[in-house]
Structure formats: structure tokens, C-alpha cells
Amino acid sequence: MDLAVMQAVRLKGMATPDVVAAATGRSDADAAEALAALAAAGDVQERAGRFRVTREGRDRLDAELAQERQGVDAGTVKSLYEEFTPFNTRLKEIVHRWQMRDGDQPNDHSDSAYDQGVLSELYALDEDLKSLFSRIAGLVPRLAPYPGRFASALEKVKAGQHEWLLKPLADSYHTVWFELHEDLIGLAGLSRVQEAAEGRAE
């Protein structure tokens, strides 16, 4: 099983080869070939050019992820996850201020000074996280594309394409963050339900 591709499809829900390529750091052709092999094995199902994980594939993926987790030092994972958690809180606060202002008023983005202030906080957060991103990427080879994905999204934001902060169904900063958080939760042997109960889920 191609674990990186399978996990990318699971996290996306439904994914095209180019989306999987972006998430795994592969070429579109390589991603398409991997997806075709997974489809032939019954692990994913294709519909109108989009792939989703089958029930059987999900069971096999869970087993593969459990095996991956056994190969990673649990103490290291716990330490990195605990270090990540306050940054997750900071990002949630940044996202809230980007969407709302003055407490409960929707941000219509007409005040460029306000927006730039929020974005400055995002840039500072990303800078503070570079070392942690690198250490997380070093845990297992599958996580290696994350720093590049964050950098790509942030580059678009800095170029004025501010939708790449929160853009859904794309490799926006928030999307990549959500997927990294999900991977860390899994590697730590936790669940999103548990983390939500602790107030630490997105």
C-alpha cells in the first residue's frame, strides 16, 4: 500500500491526482499511477476523476498507520505534539481575527491596516514554527512535504492572494495545518474526538 497517497486521499475526502501530487510532493503522473494501483487493489474508488478511500481500504490504512506509529518514538511524538498545541491555539486566534473584528462583527476586509496586522501575526507564527515543522517532517518520511506546502500557501498569501489563508478544497495554509494536526493526532495515538473534548481540535 502507498501509505502517503492513501492518507492524502483520506484527509481530502475526495481527491484528484493533482491534489494528491501537491500533498505528497510527487508529480501528477506519479500520483495518478499510485492512485490507479490503489484502485486496482480495491483500496480507493474513482468517480468522475476523483478518488475516495473504500471501507476495505480504510481498514488497511488504519493498520498501516498503526504500524507506522509503532516505528516512531512515542516520547518524541508526545513532545512535538505538546509543543505544537499552543501554536494551534495561536492559529485559531489569527483565523478568528481574520474572519471577525470588534468582537463579533464579520470582517469585510475593507480595512487594509487591520488585515495586514492579522497577516503579520500569521507571518510571525510561521517563522516561529520553522524549526518545529522541520523536526515534525523528520519524524517519518511521509511528513516531509509539509514544510514546502506551508511555504507555498504562505507565498501566495504574501503575494496578495489572501484567500490562500483559508481557501477550502485547496492547499491553503489552514488546510495544510488541519492535515498536519490530523497526522500528529494519529501519530500520538489520539483521536480528534478526544482532542475536541480537550479544546485542542480545529
N, C-alpha and C positions, 0 to 999 in steps of 0.2 A: 504494500500500500504506500502511496505517496502521501506521507503524513502532512507535509506543508500545504499541498494543494487541497487535501481533504479538509483540513482545518480552515483554510481560507474560504472554501465553499460554505462550510458550516457557519462561520462567523458572518458571512454575507447573506445567508439565507438562500438567495438565488444569485448566481454569478455567471458572467460571460468570460471567455478565455482572456480577454484583455484586462479585465478586472482582477482575475486570478494572477495574471502575469505581474501586475503592479503590486499586488500584495505579497508575492513570493520572490520578487526580484528576478524573474525569468523573462524570456522573450515570449511574445504572443504565441509563436509556433510551438515552443516547448510546453507552454501551459495547455494549449489545445491538445497536444499529443498526450500529456498526462491525464487530462480530463477524459479523452477517448478511451484510454486504458482503464481508468476507474469505472467508466460507464460499461465497458465490456465485462468487467468483474462484478457488476451489479452494485457497486458502492455509491455511484451517483446516477442520476437520471436526467436526461436532457429534454428540454421542451422549448421549442422556438429559439434555439441558440443559447438558452440559459440552463444552468445546471444546479441541481439541488441534491443534498445527501439523502439516500434512501434509508429506510428503517434498518435494513441489514448493514448498510454502510456506517450508520451511526454507532451501532453496537461494536463493529470492528474498529471504528475510530476511537471510541471510548477505551477499548482495550489497548490500542497503540499509545494513546495519551497516558494511560496508567503506566505502561512500560517506560515511556519517556520520563515520567515523573520519578520512577524508581532509580533512574540513572543520574539524577541531579541531587546534589547535597541539600537535604531538607532545611538545614540551618541557614545555608546561603540564600535559598529561596525566601524563607521567612524574613530574613534580614532585609533583603532587597524590597520585599513587598511592604514591610513596615516603613521603609524609607520612602517608598512611592506614595503611601497613603496621604501624607499631608500635602504633597504636590497635587494629588487628585482633588483634595478639598480646595486648593487654590484655583485649579482649573474650573471647578464648578462655580466658584465665586466670579471668576472672569466671564464665564459664559452668561451667568445671571446678569451681570452689569452690561454685557453687550446687548442682551435682549430687553432689559428693563432699566429704568433710571428713576431717580427721585422716589425710590421705594417700590412703587407698584405701577408706574407708568411705562407703557411699551416704548422702547427706544425706536424712534422713527429715523434715526441716523442723519438727522438734519444738522446736528451739532458736531462738526468735524473735530473740534478740540476735545470733546468728551470721548468720541470714538478713538481718537489717537491715544488718549490717556489709557483707555482699556487695552488697546493693542500693545502699548508699551509694557503693560503688565504681562501680557502674553509672551512678548519677546524676552522679558526678564525671566519668566518661568522656564521658557525653553532653554535659555542659556544656563540656568541653574541645574537643569536636568541632563545636560550633555554627558556628564560623567556617568550618571545613573543609567541613561539609555545605553551607553557603551557596555556597561557591566551586565545589564539585562541581556543585551544582544549576545554577550559571550557565554551565557548560560547553556544554551543549546543552539546548534546551527540554524534551526528553523526560525529563530527570532532575529537573526542577523539583518533582515531587510528593514526592521522598524526605524532605526535612526535615519535612513535615507528617505523613508516615507514621510516622517515628520518634517524633515528638511524640505522636501518637495512641496508639501502643503504650505509650510510657513513662507517659502519663497513666493508663492502665489499671493498669499495674504499681503506680504510686504510690497508686492508689485501693484497693489490696489484692488486685487480680486478678493475682496473681503468675504465673499460667500464661502471661500475655502476654509474659513474658520469652522463653520457648522454645516456645510453643504451635505445633505443626506445622499445616500446611494452613490457616494464618490469617496475618494481617498482624502477627505478633508481632515484637518487637524483633529477635530473631535471624533471623527470616525476611526482614525488610526488609534487615537487614545483609548476609545472604547474597546477596540480589539486587543490592544496590548493589555489593558486591565483584565479582560476576559482570559487571556493567556496566563497572566500572573495568578489569577484566582485559581485556574485549573492546576498550574504547577504547584501551587501551595496546598492543593488538596481540599480547597474550599468550594463553595458554590455561590452563585450570585444571590440566591435567596438568603443565605447566611450573611453575606456582606451587606445586603439591603437592610436586614434586621439590625445590623451594627451601624447603619448610616453611612457605609463606605462605598456603596454602589453608585453608578452614574444615575 
